[in-house]
Amino acid sequence: MIDLRFLRENPEAVRASQRARGEDPALVDALLEADAARRAAVATADSLRAEHKAMGKVIGKASKEERPALLAAATDMSAKVKEAEHAQSAADADLDAAHRAISNVVQEGAPAGGEDDYVVLETVGTPPQFDFEPKDHLELGESLGLLDMERGAKVSGSRFYFLTGHGALLQLGLLQLAAQRAVANGFTMMIPPVLVRPEIMAGTGFLGQHSDEVYHLADDDLYLVGTSEVPLAGFHADEILDLSAGPKRYAGWSSCFRREAGSYGKDTRGIIRVHQFDKVEMFVYTTPDQAAEEHQRLLAWEREMLAAIDVPYRVIDVAAGDLGSSAARKFDCEAWVPTQQTYRELTSTSNCTTFQARRLSVRYRDENGKAQIAATLNGTLATTRWIVAILENHQQADGSVRVPEALVPFVGTDVLTP
């Protein structure tokens, strides 16, 4: 949730953020009204409670003759207090609903617009020029015995798959390399639960615009996570952190689950857009004043991983309308996919400022010892989808694929052959 004090002092900035996202700026006025109504309801309830308490003292000192009338007045006042408290509860609920309807305030400098309005910040490497007809990752994966989509569909339905043989080793190698890099950069490795409670999923912002992407186990009222960002964000819920020594950095290794609602007919071939995949995700708690600098560090660590697998990629500044409700700024790294003649997202890093931590009540103590809302950030370090870029960019004329040098120790060979 956004900072209500910031909203009161800068309502036009929040309206501008809503417009940049393509969302309704009128929600800002609805939130301001709900905030004012809630504060008025609190003031009324507090005043009546104080008056009721004062009446109790008067009754205690009253004479026998005065007491019946005072007791009757106190009974009436008690009813008014209960009515005011009910009104305060309703105002609290209205404020919470209006508050949650507003996405994070977009960081200055982020492009306005939707999915296609990103800005390319840098292009790294040159797309390969083949003197043969390149195969796509699915044809390569099947011919090399790396993946089996047909049996994945037989067992689990469409958009599921088996990684087999060196395909499994390739994924494990990617994730292990990511884990090693994360630890070397000061992250604590975590293997989190992949089922979370509703308040944790809601706290990270995934039950708003993205609720149709999430698998829900109704009988248990638990959600399967689409990223380990979710359990890692909940790890310190309702806690006050010690950030005096710097940010707290975690790297979560987990399976991830996404329904991919609304994407039918799009990227259905192979493993670009699937219902289950594995990922190592960086997650950071820091102070708000350090968040932008930490965001650049996360991007730099992502780029180091991409350099290790030696694929051409570009860095984009994601437009406001494609940020997701929690992010104030997001940078994606997209790798070149030769058979599609386009770039596809491999990593994403988001600065969520205090948006998630405010929902989850994650705080830290400032230099004066006062509790303040922390900032959270996240970033991808490796996923199953990286296999697509590796296979297509490193394929050779005879149908084999060169294994990036950094992954050879994990895969056990430097060339994958049919």
ABEGO torsion letter per residue (X at the ends): XBBAAAAAABAAAAAAAAAAAGBBAAAAAAAAAAAAAAAAAAAAAAAAAAAAAAAAAAAAABBAAAAAAAAAAAAAAAAAAAAAAAAAAAAAAAAAAAAAABBBBBBBGBBBEBAAABBBABBBEBBBBBABBBBBAAAAAAAAGABBAAAAAAAAEBGBBBBBEAAAAAAAAAAAAAAAAAAAAGBBBBBBBABBBAAAAAAAGAABAAAAABBBBAAAGBBBBABAAAAAAAAABGBBBBAAAEBBBBBBBBBBBBAGBGABGBGABEAABBABBBBBBBBBBBBAAAAAAAAAAAAAAAAAAAAAAGBBBBBBBBBAAAAEAABABBBBBBBBBAAAGBBBBABBBBBAEAAAAAAAGBBBBBAAGBBBBBBBBBBBABBAAAAAAAAAAABBAAGBBBBBAAAAAAAGBABBBX
